[in-house]
Amino acid sequence: MASFSSHQPTIVEIRIHAPTTSTVSITETSTVRRRRRPVVSKPKRPLWLSLLMILLKSLLLLLVIWGIVQTIQKLALKSADSSGWSVLDFKQRIAEVESFSEITKNTMEVRKEFVNRKIEREVNHRFEILNEVRMIVRDIVEKR
């Protein structure tokens, strides 16, 4: 076995058999060597400088939030204006619809009059044919 000495750390080697072989070194707890990087401490700021930095960061955050809110409001108003929700635009759209309906009504009246004249001509033509047939039938009946 190994002899324990207070001056030199004892290193025990353990091999773990697994799919890959790895070597683990364990030292006695009393003589554990820790490798630490030296802690680099930041220089302490004065209190007034820390408060000033906090205040400036807070103001910057408020400024960014305010800018985002302004942008959203502008986009919302712009989309509302373009979609026709303002009163003036709404009245203008109503006027457009009224003029379109007036034009449509006039066009339909012209088409109705045209169809009526066409039907009248066809009916009159059928009456003329019917009268001719009636006259022919009367002539045939009278000749007998």
JOHULIN-V85798 format. One record per pair of residues at least 12 apart in sequence whose C-alpha atoms are under 6 Angstrom apart, sorted by the first residue. I is the first residue (numbers start at 0). J is the second residue. D is the distance in Angstrom with one decimal. If there is no record, write none. Layout:
i->I j->J d->D
i->I j->J d->D
This chain:
i->8 j->30 d->5.8
i->9 j->26 d->5.7
i->10 j->25 d->5.8
i->10 j->26 d->4.9
i->11 j->25 d->5.5
i->12 j->24 d->5.2
